[in-house]
Amino acid sequence: MWEPRQPVQGRRADRFRPPHCPYEECPAHLADTRYRAVFKGSYRRLRDPHRAIPRFRCCTCGRTFSREAFATSYYLKRPELLLPIANLLVSGCAHRQIARHLGCAPSTVTRLSVRLGRHARRLLELSSVAGIDEPVVLDHFETFVRSQQERFGIATAVGQRSWFVYALQGAGYLRLHGRSRRKRALRHRPRPTPPRAVLDSSLKTLQILLRRSPGGLDLVSDDHPAYRAAVRRLAVLRPIRHSVYANPDRCPGHDATRARARDRALFAVDLLHKLLRHSQAHHRRETIAFGRKRASVLGRAALFAVWRNMIKLVSERRSTRLTPAMRLGLTSRPWTWAEVFSERLFECRVAKFVA
């Protein structure tokens, strides 16, 4: 069972003990036990003069740091904006709308969204370490970057029974379709479309899933040829039981039986994509709130996935208060945004734990 910890800012100063050195250059940064740091006084901030923030000195490298180095709001002048921005980002608001609502600059919202996305991606990696004992549905979510003419794909792996989002992987720029002058001009831009974008992202996603399923993976997908090629390449490492459901023709007079079977098997990932379109301003078909960078789009998708896994209930109409993480047994109750961002996640330590 994975229980949330109390936020770093809410812990008493006399009871806080740094678990490791916050500097990546220090040999004690990856220490798990027996870390020593001595008390080095305290200081008070102008925004909160009634609370003393303790400082420490690392006994290994000799550098000093404060308790705020272990908080998600480190180096922030307005840490109170972190949680409201996270809540509004998954509520369908654009950056300028959030800035008007909170009384800050749009650039502040953009910078904090990058920080939130970085934290969410690391938390998603940590929460998906447990073994996978259910079929996983794989499909690509198509969105846009900078304009509607630049399509960007995100490989999404969702548990078929729990609806838990296991992995997200960018697929590069997808090839443009159509014969308009603008699209033909975009094909000749200096940055070419990466070849095999869907195949590469599928391989990376399957590698992540195979590391967490030692007994083999039950994969469900549509009939995209990239999925079959990825399964053929990785099946030599561990067994992959691949179930393919073709996308049937839905015109009048089509085979409704095949369509219902496909929708029933891929319902978990289809629901996730619908929620992404509904709850993210930059993923809608007709919008002016396009994402500027692929990394930022992936970060906000990871933030949405953490909200979907830990906070949002599976059904908001029924009386059972269950989240996808509770279905897997990872948590015993729904989390809050304060618990999601209770402490800072360091990249090196997350990589060590995941590996």
Stockholm file with secondary structure:
# STOCKHOLM 1.0

chainA/1-355         MWEPRQPVQGRRADRFRPPHCPYEECPAHLADTRYRAVFKGSYRRLRDPHRAIPRFRCCTCGRTFSREAFATSYYLKRPELLLPIANLLVSGCAHRQIARHLGCAPSTVTRLSVRLGRHARRLLELSSVAGIDEPVVLDHFETFVRSQQERFGIATAVGQRSWFVYALQGAGYLRLHGRSRRKRALRHRPRPTPPRAVLDSSLKTLQILLRRSPGGLDLVSDDHPAYRAAVRRLAVLRPIRHSVYANPDRCPGHDATRARARDRALFAVDLLHKLLRHSQAHHRRETIAFGRKRASVLGRAALFAVWRNMIKLVSERRSTRLTPAMRLGLTSRPWTWAEVFSERLFECRVAKFVA
#=GR chainA/1-355 SS CCCCCCCGGGSCTTTCCCSSCSCTTSGGGGCCSCCCEEEEEEEECSSCTTSEEEEEEETTTCCEEEGGGGSTTTTCSCGGGHHHHHHHHTTTCCHHHHHHHHTSCHHHHHHHHHHHHHHHHHHHHHHTCSCCCSCEEEEEEEEEBSSTTSEEEEEEEEETTTCCEEEEEEEEECCCCSCCHHHHHHHTSSSCCCTTHHHHHHHHHHHHHHHTCTTCEEEEECSCHHHHHHHHHHTTTSCEEEEECCCCCCSTTCCHHHHHHHHHHTHHHHHHHHHHHHHCGGGSSSCSCCBSCHHHHHHHHHHHHHIIIIISCSCSSSSCCCCHHHHHTSCSSCCCHHHHTSSCCCHHHHHHHHC
#=GC SS_cons         CCCCCCCGGGSCTTTCCCSSCSCTTSGGGGCCSCCCEEEEEEEECSSCTTSEEEEEEETTTCCEEEGGGGSTTTTCSCGGGHHHHHHHHTTTCCHHHHHHHHTSCHHHHHHHHHHHHHHHHHHHHHHTCSCCCSCEEEEEEEEEBSSTTSEEEEEEEEETTTCCEEEEEEEEECCCCSCCHHHHHHHTSSSCCCTTHHHHHHHHHHHHHHHTCTTCEEEEECSCHHHHHHHHHHTTTSCEEEEECCCCCCSTTCCHHHHHHHHHHTHHHHHHHHHHHHHCGGGSSSCSCCBSCHHHHHHHHHHHHHIIIIISCSCSSSSCCCCHHHHHTSCSSCCCHHHHTSSCCCHHHHHHHHC
//
